[in-house]
Amino acid sequence: MAEELDVPIYLHPRYPELSDLQPNTKYGSRLHMIGAGVQFHLDLSFHIYALCSSGVFDRFPRLKVVAGHLGENIPFNLWRASHWYNKPSKKATRPSLHDYSYYFHNNVFITTSGNFSTPGLKFCIKELGVERCLYSIDTPYDQVKEGQEWWRKVELEDNHKELVGRENAIRLFKLPIEI
């Protein structure tokens, strides 16, 4: 349906199920890791990798997914994940036609929400292309003022700040605003 409508699906992490908080479970003895600082990006990045490797983007090549928090840190691991995913033993048995890098360049968009790192954003622009990056804040987890103050100070080359801060979102979400 999302592919037919040509609209993106925005993925956002959430707190774990109560069963994952019981003793001797994934987070049971690590409650300090729950939330936006660690658990959110670990859990959602696993699901994004799973989506990419499942073949869903091969079956729906125009499907678009948006991942916040600078892509849940996947862009920083993209080379390594794709490198190992392209090993003959993996390539022969994987359900997807392409590697993670391919899907991040064709199906996945990222936002700055909750990750106001200028070096991180610049890396993502270089790694994925400026057209795949969008400015966002992540309210209520982060304050609007904090995101705005950071964005005002960000220095990007050429027209990248206008693309990331405005134009990419207008195109992706088909907003009725002139570019």
PLY file of the C-alpha trace (Angstrom):
ply
format ascii 1.0
element vertex 179
property float x
property float y
property float z
element edge 178
property int vertex1
property int vertex2
end_header
0.00 0.00 0.00
2.75 2.51 0.89
4.51 1.78 -2.40
1.29 2.24 -4.36
0.61 5.53 -2.59
4.27 6.57 -3.01
4.51 7.57 0.65
7.31 6.70 3.06
7.00 4.62 6.22
8.60 6.27 9.23
10.16 3.81 11.66
10.65 4.86 15.26
11.92 2.80 18.19
9.94 2.15 21.32
10.45 0.90 24.83
10.78 -2.88 25.18
8.01 -5.27 26.12
7.66 -5.99 29.84
8.85 -9.55 29.19
12.25 -8.14 28.09
12.60 -6.37 31.42
12.36 -9.49 33.57
15.48 -10.92 35.30
17.81 -12.90 33.01
16.43 -11.31 29.83
17.98 -8.95 27.31
17.45 -5.83 29.41
16.44 -7.35 32.74
19.71 -6.59 34.50
20.50 -3.59 32.29
17.60 -1.22 32.89
20.02 1.71 32.70
20.31 1.00 28.95
16.57 1.41 28.28
15.49 4.32 26.11
16.88 6.72 23.55
20.55 6.56 24.55
21.19 2.89 23.74
18.23 0.52 23.51
16.27 2.50 20.91
18.96 2.43 18.24
20.06 -1.13 19.00
16.56 -2.55 18.65
15.47 -0.52 15.63
18.74 -0.90 13.75
18.29 -4.68 14.01
14.84 -4.34 12.42
16.16 -2.07 9.66
18.91 -4.56 8.85
16.25 -7.29 8.85
14.05 -5.32 6.45
16.96 -4.73 4.09
18.10 -8.35 4.15
14.61 -9.90 3.90
14.05 -9.10 0.24
11.11 -6.79 0.96
12.74 -3.96 -1.01
13.27 -6.32 -3.94
9.56 -7.17 -3.95
8.64 -3.50 -3.46
11.51 -1.54 -5.05
9.81 1.86 -4.73
9.07 1.41 -1.01
10.62 4.17 1.09
11.52 3.96 4.76
12.62 6.82 7.00
14.84 6.11 10.00
15.59 8.80 12.54
18.58 9.35 14.79
20.99 9.50 11.81
19.69 6.18 10.55
19.99 4.50 13.96
23.78 4.68 13.46
23.69 2.20 10.56
25.46 4.58 8.14
28.53 4.40 10.37
28.55 0.60 10.05
27.30 0.40 6.47
30.59 -0.47 4.82
31.35 -3.26 7.29
27.82 -4.70 7.27
27.71 -4.72 3.45
31.25 -6.07 3.20
30.41 -9.09 5.35
26.97 -9.50 3.80
28.66 -9.78 0.40
30.92 -12.66 1.44
30.21 -15.71 -0.77
28.78 -17.77 2.11
26.25 -15.04 2.94
25.55 -13.99 -0.64
24.67 -17.55 -1.65
22.00 -17.89 1.04
20.65 -14.41 1.68
17.04 -13.61 0.75
17.86 -10.13 -0.65
19.33 -9.40 -4.06
21.53 -6.56 -2.84
23.53 -5.50 0.20
22.64 -3.02 2.93
24.43 -0.16 1.21
22.28 -0.59 -1.89
19.04 -0.32 0.08
20.28 2.69 2.06
21.02 4.41 -1.24
17.70 3.44 -2.83
15.02 2.87 -0.18
16.09 4.37 3.14
16.10 8.02 4.19
17.52 9.25 7.49
16.80 12.19 9.77
18.79 14.09 12.37
16.07 13.54 14.98
17.60 13.00 18.37
21.15 12.99 17.02
22.41 16.55 16.73
25.95 15.65 15.70
27.37 17.88 12.97
30.26 15.50 12.17
27.74 12.64 12.14
25.44 14.48 9.73
28.34 15.37 7.44
29.43 11.73 7.42
25.90 10.60 6.53
25.68 13.15 3.71
28.97 11.87 2.33
28.06 8.19 2.83
24.44 8.24 1.61
24.10 11.42 -0.42
22.56 14.70 0.66
19.19 13.81 -0.90
18.69 10.97 1.63
19.16 13.17 4.73
16.48 15.27 6.47
16.54 17.65 9.41
14.26 16.67 12.27
14.15 17.14 16.05
12.49 14.17 17.89
10.08 15.84 20.28
9.30 14.94 23.07
12.58 13.07 23.56
14.58 16.18 22.64
13.64 19.81 23.02
12.75 21.88 19.96
14.98 24.70 21.19
17.99 22.39 21.42
17.45 21.12 17.87
16.97 24.63 16.50
20.07 26.00 18.22
22.14 23.16 16.81
20.71 23.58 13.30
21.41 27.33 13.24
25.12 26.60 13.84
25.47 23.73 11.35
27.65 24.66 8.40
27.17 22.59 5.26
28.58 23.10 1.81
26.74 24.41 -1.24
22.95 24.14 -0.94
23.10 21.15 1.43
21.60 23.00 4.38
18.54 23.99 2.34
18.18 20.43 1.01
18.50 18.73 4.41
16.57 21.40 6.28
13.66 21.78 3.91
13.65 20.60 0.31
14.22 16.88 0.84
11.25 16.67 3.22
9.03 18.61 0.80
9.86 16.13 -1.97
9.73 12.95 0.13
6.49 13.75 1.94
4.97 15.50 -1.09
4.19 18.59 0.96
2.14 21.25 -0.84
4.94 23.83 -0.52
6.97 25.40 -3.30
10.67 24.68 -3.42
0 1
1 2
2 3
3 4
4 5
5 6
6 7
7 8
8 9
9 10
10 11
11 12
12 13
13 14
14 15
15 16
16 17
17 18
18 19
19 20
20 21
21 22
22 23
23 24
24 25
25 26
26 27
27 28
28 29
29 30
30 31
31 32
32 33
33 34
34 35
35 36
36 37
37 38
38 39
39 40
40 41
41 42
42 43
43 44
44 45
45 46
46 47
47 48
48 49
49 50
50 51
51 52
52 53
53 54
54 55
55 56
56 57
57 58
58 59
59 60
60 61
61 62
62 63
63 64
64 65
65 66
66 67
67 68
68 69
69 70
70 71
71 72
72 73
73 74
74 75
75 76
76 77
77 78
78 79
79 80
80 81
81 82
82 83
83 84
84 85
85 86
86 87
87 88
88 89
89 90
90 91
91 92
92 93
93 94
94 95
95 96
96 97
97 98
98 99
99 100
100 101
101 102
102 103
103 104
104 105
105 106
106 107
107 108
108 109
109 110
110 111
111 112
112 113
113 114
114 115
115 116
116 117
117 118
118 119
119 120
120 121
121 122
122 123
123 124
124 125
125 126
126 127
127 128
128 129
129 130
130 131
131 132
132 133
133 134
134 135
135 136
136 137
137 138
138 139
139 140
140 141
141 142
142 143
143 144
144 145
145 146
146 147
147 148
148 149
149 150
150 151
151 152
152 153
153 154
154 155
155 156
156 157
157 158
158 159
159 160
160 161
161 162
162 163
163 164
164 165
165 166
166 167
167 168
168 169
169 170
170 171
171 172
172 173
173 174
174 175
175 176
176 177
177 178
